Amino acid sequence: MPTGTTETAGSSAAGAAGPVAASAERRALLKQLPEHAREHNRSLVLQTLYREAGLSRADVARATGLTRVTVSDLVAELIAEGYVIELGPRDEARPGKPATVLDIHRSGHRIVGLDLSDAAAFRGAVLDLDGEILERAEVTLAGATGDAATAKVIELAERLLAGSALPVLGIGVGSPGVVDDAGVVLTAPNLGWQHEPLQLLLAQATGHPVLVANDANVAARAEYGFGGAAGDLMVVRVGHGVGAGLLIDGAPVRGARFAAGEIGHVVVGTDGGLPCVCGKEGCLETWLAAPRLDAALAGAAGPTARDAVLDEAGRRLGIALAPVIGALDLAEVVLSGPALLDGRLLEAAAATLRERTMAGFHGDVRVRMSSLGEDVIMRGAAAMVLSGRLGVS
């Protein structure tokens, strides 16, 4: 927007160009506001202290490129808010007054993380700011869908909040299905949710800040933030359904309709298959979702037949992954879910992926199980809250 443009002119432009153009103008204007820059600087300071120990105010100024005055002002503000603490003077053999060492107040707040991806139960935890789990709880799903499923989410959150003696920074939720930026679950067929405003409902019920995102995207945040994963990766989350979270250069990929990574309802193969809850036949979920895979293994007659089930499920996963790897040139694929994904299934997926992509470029794509086990969603929820509330990633 040109300098000197008035609010009235902006309103006139909105009428001519429509709400999308008006929204873009408002965002551009907001970027110029001083408080916008201040929030960015706060995040820089917090991120620097979170990732590197033993820093003084002068160290933070050098690391961030901010002036010492700005850093001192921000640190004073963050100490008053309980997010930063002084650890005391640095032990150094040099003349003059020793510098005071700072840190994030890691024991000053807690985070509640909820994992809604399991077919049998909703699980949650109270975590510290380093993503370590301090307390766990779960509620049995017992086939609940729609409003009943939402009530169980609220019940779980309230139970965990009651068990935290410290202030809670926020509640992070990893939900199956397609979730928009406002935390509305646009669709989660297995839970009977359509346009469910889960973030708003949970915030109203608990009185705490809430962030809701797709469970696979949350798992990708966990692998990158706490699991040492590369910045270009895909996390395939297998639970009640199947979804994938994508990171490019460490940033989540959501897509134009928030449905990036929804590989569970991609038909894999041209030979038909079992009916899927979405209405199609032969979707990846019909081969790989935990309830479907468990049922297929239970019906297998002997070890050879069980191996064939795992091999075929892995092959179908490889078919779904190959075009994604070919298009995006990702460094690794991480599988997250039940232990039976490891072994034959993972090997079959990796072999099919390599058969269907260019060996010279994608032959060394790493396919592995998650290093964070069953806690990946809850730890990813903590990473999401740290990013959303403090700007720490």
N, C-alpha and C positions, 0 to 999 in steps of 0.2 A: 504494500500500500504506500503511495507517495507520501512524503512528509507534508504535514498540514492538512491531510484528509480528515474531515470531520466525521463524527458519529452519524450525523444525518446523511452525509454522502454514502457512508457504508451501508446505511439502511436502504438507501435508494438502489445501491448496487445489488443488495440482497434481493430486492424485489425483481430486478431485471434478470439476474443470473440464477436465482433459485437458492435453496437452502444449502446445497453442497458448496457452491462458490462462497456463500456467506460464511460458512463454517471454516473454510480455508483461510478467508480473510481474518477471521477472529484468531485463528491459530498463529498466523503470521504476526499479528499485532502483539499477541501474548509473548512471543519470543523476544520482543524488544523491551519488555518490562524489567525493571531492576530486580524485582523479587524472583524472576525466573533465573537470572544469573546467580542470585544468592543461593537458591536451592541447588543449582548445579555445583557451586563452590562447596556447599555443605556436604554434598555427596562425595566430592573429590577428597575432602578431608577424612570423612568416615571410611571411604574405600581404602585410602592409604593406610590409615591406622589399623583397619581390619586385616589387611594382607601382610603387613610388615611390623614386626615387634621392635620395641626399644627406640621409638622415635620421639624427638623433642619437637617443640613448635617450629624451631628453625629448620629441622629436618623435613618436616611436613611442608614448609614453605618451599624448600628446594625441590622436593619431589613433585609438588603440584604446580609449581610456577606461580603460585599466588604470593602476594606481598606478606611480609611478617605481620604487619598490622591487621590485614584481612584474616590471616590464620588465627592470630591471638583473639580477635573479636569472635570468630566462629567457634573456636575452642571454648571460650568462656560461655557462649550460648549453649553449646552442646553439653558442657559440664553441668550447667544449671538445669538442663532438661534430663539429666541422668543417663546420657548416651556415651559420654567420655569420662574417664577418670585419670587423675594424676597418680602415677605409681611411686613417685619420689625422685630424688636426685640421681642422676646417672653416675656410676662409679667410674671416674676417669682421672687420670694423672695429668692434669694440666692446670695452670694457674687460673684464678678467678672462680666465680660462682658456677658450680656444675649445673648443666641443663636439667630440667625436669622432664622425666619420661612419661609419655602418654599412652593410653590404650583405650580401645572400645570397652565400655563397662559390660564385660561379657557375662557377669553374674548378676546384672541389674535387671534384666528382663527375660521373659520366656516367650516361646512361640508355640502355638498349637497347630499341629499338622494332621490333616485327615486324608485317608486313602479310601476312596469309594470304589476301587476297581475290582475287588474280590467278589466272586460269585456268591459266597456264603455269608460274609460279614463285612460291615464297615469297620475299619481299624483307625486308630488315632494315637497320637503321642504328644506329650509335652517335651519340647526340645530347648536346649540352650542356644545362644547365638552362634555357636560353632557347629550347629547341626547335630549335636549329640543327644540321643534320646534318654530322657530322665524318667519318664513314666509312660505306661501304655494303657490302653483301654480298647474295647471293641463292643459292638452290638451286633447280634445275629440278624441277618437280613430276613430270613424266614419267608422269602418270596415277596417281600413288600415292594410295591411299585407306587408311582405317583405321589400323592400327598403323604401316604404312609411311609414311603422311603425318605421323603424330606423330613418328616418328624423324627426318624431315626438318626439322621444327620445332626439335627439340633440336639437330640438327647445325648449323642456322643460328645459333641462340642461342650455342652454344659457340664458333663461329667468331668472332662479334662480341665476345664476352667476352674471348677471347684477344687481341683487337686493342686493348683498352682498357688504358691504362697507369694510369688513375686508378680509385678505388673506384666501383663501379656502384651507384647508388641503387636500381635495380630494373629489372625487365624488364616492358614493357607489350606486350600482344598484341591485335591486332584480328583476330578470326576471323569467317568467315561463319557463318550459322546462328543458332540461339537459344542464348544463353549465360546461365546463372544467376549469382547474386551470388557463388557460390563458384568461378567460373571453370570450371564444367562445361559443355561444349558438349552441350546436350541433344539437338540434332539439327543436322547439317550434311550434307544428302543428297549434295551434290557431292563431299564429302571422305569419305563413308562413315562419318561419326562419329555415334554414338548414345550419349548419356550418357558422353562422353569426358572424364575428369577432367584436362583439359589443363593447368590452372593447377598442380595438385598434381604431375603428372608432370614438368613443366618445372622446378618448384622443386626437386624431389628430384634431378633430373639435374644442375642447375647450382649448387645451394646458394645461390641468390639469391632475394630476394622477387619474386614474379610476380603480375601482374594481367592477367586475360583478360576481354575484353568483346566484344560484337558489333561487327564492323568499321564498320558504319554509325553506331553510337552513338559509337565512337571518332572517326570523321570529324567528327561534330557537335561533339565536344569541341575538336577542332583548329580548326574554323571559328570557334568562339566564343572560344577562348583565344588563337589566333594569327592568325586571318583577318579579324577585325573584324566578324563576323556579329552580327546582332541576337540578343537573348535568346530570342525565340520563332521558331524555325525548324525546318525539316525538311531533312535531308541525304539525298539518294537516292544510294546507292552502287551502282555498276554494275561488276561484275567477273565472277567465276565464276558468281555469281548476282546477285540484286537484293534490296537491303534498304534500310531507311530508319532514320535516327536522328532522334529528336525531342528538342527542348529547349523547356521552358516556363519563362519567367523565368530562363533560364540553367541550369535543373536538368534532368538527363536523365529521360525518361519511359521506364520499363521495362515496365509493365503487370503484371497480376495473375499471369501465367505467364511473365514475362520476354520476351514475344513482341511487344511494341509495336514497330511499324515493319516487321513482316514482310509487306510488300506484295508481295514477289516471288511469293508463292503465292496471291495473290488473283486470281480469274478476272475478266478485264476484257472485258466484252461477253457477249452471249448467242449468238454465232455459232460456238461451238466453238473449235477451234484445234488446234495441235500438242500431242502428249502431253508432259507435264511429268514431271520426275524424281520429283515428289511423288505421282504417280498420277492427277492431274486433267488436264484439257485446257484450253488457252487461258489459263494463268496468265501474269501479267505477265512472268515470266522467259522464257517461250517467245518473247516479242517483243523483249525488251530485254537479256537477259544477253549478255555480250560474245561467247561462243562461238556462240550462236544468231544474234545480229545479224551477226557476221562471215560465218557460213554463208549467211544470207539474201542478204547483199550480194554474196558470191562467185557465187551462183546467179542474180543479176539480169542480164537481157539488156540492157545499155546504161545510159547515164546516167539516162534517164527512169524506168526500172524501179528503179534504185538510189535515186533521189529518193523514189519511192513507198514503198520499204521504210522509209526514214528517217521519212517523214511518218506512216506507219501506226504505227511503233514509238512516235513522239512522241505520237500521238493516244491510244494505249493507256495510255501513262504519264499523260497528262492525265485520262483516265477514272478511274484509280486515285487520283490526287491530289485531285480535286475534293471528294469527301465529307470528306476529312481537313481540307482548308482550310476548308470550310464548318463543320465541327464545332469546330475549334480556333482559327480566326481567326489563323493564323500570318502573320508579317510577310514571310517569304521562304522560297523553296525553292532549295536548292543541289544541283546535279548534280555528282557526282564519279565519274570513270572515264575511259574512252578518249576521245580527242579527237573522235571521230565523233559524240559526244553533242551537241557544239556545233553551231550553225547550224540546219539544217532541223529536226532532231529536237527540239532545245530550243524552237524557235519553234512547232512543232506542239503540243508539250506545253503551252506557255504559252497558246496560243490556245484549246485544248480546255478547259483549266482555267477560263479566263475565260468561255467559253460556258456552262459548267455550274455557275457560282457566281453570287452576287449582285453585280452590277457596282458598286453603291453602296458595298459593304463590301470586296469582294475584287478589284475591278478593278485595283488598284494593287499586288497581290502581286508581289513581285520574284522572277523565276525566272532563275537565273544559273548559270554554271559555277563550280566551286570556284576560289578564288584561290590555293590551295596545291598544285594540280597532283597529280602522282603521289605526292608525299610526304605527303599528307594523313593517311593511316592511321598512318604512323610518327611524325609530329608529334603526332597525337592520342594515341598510346600514351605519348609523353613527358608530355603534359598529364595523362593518367590516373595515371601514376606520381607526378608532382608532387602531385597531389591526394591520392592514397592514402597516400603516404609522409610528406609534409610538410604536407598540408592547404592547399596553394597551388592556387588555381584562377584 
